[in-house]
């Protein structure tokens, strides 16, 4: 079994990995959206449901 310090370190490392994965996924999503938007020839219509993502909001 792990001691308390190892449990805290493991939890902290898992949180860091989760945040890095989220950031990477956001970069991939941003790249895909950019690719799709720059291919529009004459008109681009974006639709959404719910709140805007931080990618579109900014």
Phi, psi and omega in degrees: 000153179275149174276175186300318181297317179295323178297316180294315179298318180297317178297316180299315179295320178297321178295319179296315179298317179300317180293321178295318178296319178297316180296317179297316180298320178297321178296320178295314179299318180297319180295318179295317178297316178300314180302312181295318182290325182283352179267353179292129184273312187237329183208147177227125177239122176254133176238158179203165171236145180077203182285151174290147175283166179294337179293313183279323182299326181273000000 
